[in-house]
Amino acid sequence: MTEPDTDPEPTAGRRRARAQEARVSPQALAEARGGVREGLAWLGREPESRASVLYRACRLLARAILFGAFRFHVETSGQERLPAGGYLLVGAVHRGWMDPFLIQHALPPVPRVWFLGSGPSAFTSRWREVLLHRLGGMLPVWRGGVGIDQHVASARAVVGNGAVFVLMPEGGISGPPDRPAPFRFGSALICLRTDAPIVPFAIAGSDELYLGRRMATRVLPPTTARELLGAAWPDVPPEEGSRAELELAHRLTDRLAGILGPAVAELYPTTIDPPGRPRRLRNLTWLLISRRRR
């Protein structure tokens, strides 16, 4: 079902034509497995900040494939703004499997990066789950299962160990390539409850992949939930799960979207290739995306 390489200007709808397959709910997938564990319960150990030999080897192999075999070109800026560790990275836009690699490309190998990732999308085979568990770097989510508390605990453990906890507030890979889709407020709740430093991270160009694809990322100035909310930050933190907390989360969500949206819009034109440029192996777009997620 791959599209021919000769069409220079595919439309977004045609690029995403595969997405019409029937979906299976994450809850149904979890039940089919006989139940699932999320976050730290799945990991079974403290999320480390050091880079193991296996991680460093996989990182080098990934770079060789992405920038050697696939000839991807990535322009990254703002890395001098990165804190030493122990922070939340909030990234957008999230349009495909390349985004975690773009984040790891922009950040140093130490401290380690940990992603709040989709279990149904990542665990499409037993060997992938085993590898991810040993390698580290992912704390799985099975939507429809437990609430936000498990993920707040994951974020606190990662940040507390001096590592980096990544949030993708769009909650999926659907949306326009040049601006964020509506943010879900779960990421803002994690930011509020951890009160950790926040590093906004803009991504552009990962919506369609082919040989030589250009992409761009930018590290934006670090901030905190207190700074973003300003006068709206209460003297006493609201009770967890209260209406006041949800209102703060919605405000913080809007502030994060307001920061990342213009940055993505500025980066995206730099990733657009001329109409006549060949787009070979465009099926790379779907390389690590399961059929269920398409």
SVG drawing of the C-alpha trace seen along z (x, -y; Angstrom):
<svg xmlns="http://www.w3.org/2000/svg" viewBox="-14 -38 43 51">
<polyline fill="none" stroke="black" stroke-width="0.4" points="0.0,0.0 3.0,-2.3 2.6,-5.3 4.8,-5.8 7.9,-7.9 7.2,-10.0 4.5,-12.3 6.3,-15.4 3.5,-17.0 1.3,-14.6 -1.5,-16.0 -1.8,-15.3 -4.9,-13.2 -3.1,-11.0 -0.1,-10.6 -2.3,-9.5 -4.6,-7.3 -3.5,-4.2 -5.0,-5.7 -8.5,-4.5 -7.9,-1.0 -10.2,0.0 -8.9,-0.9 -8.8,1.4 -9.1,-0.5 -6.1,-0.4 -8.3,0.9 -9.3,3.9 -5.7,4.5 -4.8,4.4 -7.6,6.9 -6.4,9.2 -3.0,9.3 -4.6,10.3 -4.0,6.9 -1.1,4.5 1.4,2.6 2.2,-1.0 5.1,-3.3 7.3,-2.3 5.3,0.8 6.3,2.1 9.9,1.0 10.5,2.6 13.5,0.5 14.5,-3.1 14.7,-5.1 18.5,-5.7 20.1,-8.8 23.4,-7.2 23.9,-5.9 24.6,-2.1 26.9,-0.5 23.9,1.0 22.2,-2.4 25.3,-4.0 25.7,-1.3 22.0,-1.5 22.3,-5.3 25.3,-5.0 23.6,-2.4 20.5,-4.6 22.5,-7.5 24.3,-5.5 20.9,-4.3 19.1,-7.6 21.8,-10.0 23.8,-7.5 21.5,-5.1 18.4,-7.4 20.5,-10.6 18.2,-12.6 19.3,-16.2 18.4,-17.8 19.1,-21.4 19.1,-21.8 19.4,-25.0 19.2,-26.2 21.1,-23.3 23.1,-25.8 19.8,-26.4 19.5,-22.8 19.7,-22.5 22.1,-20.0 19.3,-17.5 16.2,-16.8 13.6,-18.6 10.5,-18.0 10.8,-18.4 7.5,-19.3 7.7,-18.6 5.6,-19.5 4.7,-18.8 4.5,-15.0 3.9,-13.5 5.7,-10.2 8.2,-7.7 11.2,-10.0 10.3,-12.4 11.9,-10.5 15.1,-10.2 15.0,-14.0 14.8,-14.6 17.7,-12.3 19.7,-13.8 19.3,-17.3 20.1,-16.2 23.3,-14.7 23.5,-10.9 23.7,-11.8 21.4,-12.5 19.1,-9.8 15.9,-10.7 12.7,-8.9 9.5,-9.0 5.9,-8.6 5.1,-6.3 2.2,-4.4 2.3,-0.7 0.0,0.4 2.2,-1.3 5.6,-0.2 4.8,3.3 3.8,4.8 6.0,7.8 7.5,9.5 11.1,8.8 10.4,5.1 9.0,5.0 11.9,7.0 14.5,4.8 12.8,1.6 12.6,2.9 16.3,3.7 17.4,0.6 15.3,-1.8 14.0,-5.2 10.3,-4.4 7.5,-4.3 4.4,-2.9 0.9,-4.2 -2.2,-2.2 -5.0,-4.7 -8.2,-3.6 -6.4,-2.0 -5.1,-3.8 -5.3,-7.5 -2.7,-10.3 -1.2,-9.3 1.0,-6.6 2.5,-8.9 3.1,-11.7 5.0,-9.1 7.0,-8.2 7.9,-11.8 8.9,-12.4 11.1,-9.4 12.8,-10.4 13.3,-14.0 14.4,-13.0 17.1,-10.9 18.4,-13.8 17.2,-12.5 14.8,-14.0 11.1,-13.2 9.6,-13.8 5.9,-14.8 4.1,-15.0 0.9,-16.9 -0.9,-16.3 -1.4,-12.7 -1.0,-11.3 0.6,-11.8 -2.4,-13.3 -2.5,-17.0 -1.2,-19.6 2.6,-19.6 3.1,-23.3 1.3,-23.8 0.4,-21.8 -2.9,-19.9 -4.9,-20.7 -2.9,-19.9 -4.4,-17.5 -4.1,-18.8 -2.6,-15.6 0.9,-16.9 0.1,-20.2 -1.1,-18.3 2.3,-16.5 4.1,-19.8 2.0,-21.2 2.4,-18.3 6.1,-17.8 6.9,-21.6 10.0,-20.7 11.8,-22.9 10.1,-22.8 12.0,-22.9 9.7,-23.5 11.0,-21.7 9.8,-22.5 9.9,-19.9 9.2,-20.3 9.5,-18.1 8.7,-14.7 5.2,-14.4 6.5,-12.7 9.8,-10.8 11.9,-9.9 15.5,-9.7 17.3,-13.0 14.3,-14.5 15.1,-17.8 13.9,-18.3 14.4,-20.9 14.3,-21.2 14.7,-24.0 15.3,-24.1 13.3,-27.0 14.2,-28.8 13.6,-26.8 10.7,-27.9 8.5,-26.6 4.7,-26.3 4.9,-29.2 6.6,-31.4 4.1,-30.5 1.0,-31.0 2.3,-34.2 -0.4,-35.9 -2.6,-32.8 -0.3,-30.7 -1.9,-30.2 -0.3,-30.9 -1.4,-27.4 -1.2,-24.5 -4.7,-23.3 -5.9,-19.9 -5.0,-17.2 -8.0,-16.3 -9.9,-19.4 -11.6,-21.8 -9.1,-24.5 -6.2,-22.2 -8.0,-21.4 -8.5,-25.1 -4.8,-25.7 -3.9,-22.8 -6.0,-24.2 -4.4,-27.6 -0.9,-26.0 -1.8,-24.0 -2.8,-27.2 0.5,-28.8 2.6,-25.9 0.7,-25.9 1.2,-29.6 5.0,-29.1 5.4,-26.1 3.0,-27.1 5.0,-30.1 8.3,-28.2 6.9,-25.3 5.5,-27.7 8.9,-29.4 10.8,-26.1 8.5,-24.3 9.2,-26.4 12.9,-25.5 12.0,-21.8 10.1,-22.0 11.8,-20.7 11.3,-22.2 8.4,-20.6 10.8,-18.9 12.9,-17.2 12.6,-13.4 10.9,-11.8 12.3,-8.3 11.2,-5.7 8.3,-7.7 7.1,-4.5 9.8,-5.4 7.0,-7.5 5.4,-4.3 8.5,-2.3 8.1,-2.1 4.3,-2.8 2.0,0.1 -1.0,0.8 -3.2,0.1 -1.8,-3.4 -1.9,-4.2"/>
</svg>
